[in-house]
Amino acid sequence: MKSMQKKKWIIGTRGSSLALKQTNIAIERLKHVYPQYDFEIKIIKTKGDTIWDKPLHKIGGKGLFVKEIEEALLKKEIDMAVHSAKDLPVELERGLILGAVLEREDPRDVFISEFYESIHSLINNAKIGTSSLRRKAQLLNINRNLNIIELRGNVDTRIKRLKEKKVDAVILAYAGVKRMGFQNEIKEVLPIHIMVPPAGQGAIGVEVRDDDEIIELLRPIDHKITRREIEIERTLQQNIGGGCHMPLGINASIKNDVLNLHIMLGKENGDIVFKESFTSSLDASEDLINTIVKKISLF
């Protein structure tokens, strides 16, 4: 990469503990490649950070956590933005792209409880804290008599609610739990065939302007396999719909040029409309995506 005149780069992010942790992970990767540059964090409050008493699907969905940050990017108030990939809408603002996707952490969900050892040991009326329609649908599909309690907040906030006995258990993303250092709280890592994760879970995305030299700067930290997995998941999500407004789980895993896909489309009451897994060569991924979208459109 040619030498750049600029020596200091401003990175926009939300102010939550997890967002800052993930931003520092990105900075560590960049500093390893570019020890000569400085990277400064700029905290930007999003609408999603100001409304905690309503479920995401009732106040606008995933874009709530990125809109203000994307505006700062477009205004050139920041040079790049670090997000949880699962928080990104499938269509980014015009003029913005994913400049890098860091190597993915385990994308699965985890079960945490003070009272129960596993998800299948939950008794009727057990109180499970989650605001995710995807998790709610899959939990109720296991046991229709569970009491799903709306619970939003950061990883530490939700675990605190559990310790305060506001709920009997919580379901969280393994990646966030690990990054925040709460692995010892995990009772069960949920297999993907039990709890299909959402598109992007476990991955950190770095968003930039599409006409900026910073795209070249980010190339060394872009993990090609993770990027391809995320692209497949986001393409499926865009074609299927769902996300915050409909229980939808999509997970793509690539190993040795073989693609494994898990898809779950459900209803809030626990009915599963569509749930299948697929395997194909990576070269045939586009055909597989088209096949899946056609199959789901029949339901």
Secondary structure, DSSP 4 states (H G I P E B T S, - for coil): ----S--EEEEEE--SHHHHHHHHHHHHHHHHH-TT-EEEEEE---GGGT--SS-HHHHT-GGGGTHHHHHHHHTTS-SEEEEEGGGS-SSPPTTEEEEEEPPPPP--EEEEESS-SSGGGPPTT-EEE---HHHHHHHHHH-TT-EEE---S-HHHHHHHHHTTS-SEEEEEHHHHHHTT-GGG-SEEPPTTTSPPPTTTT-EEEEEETT-THHHHHGGG--HHHHHHHHHHHHHHHHH--TTSS-EEEEEEEETTEEEEEEEEE-TTS-EEEEEEEEEEGGGHHHHHHHHHHHHHT-
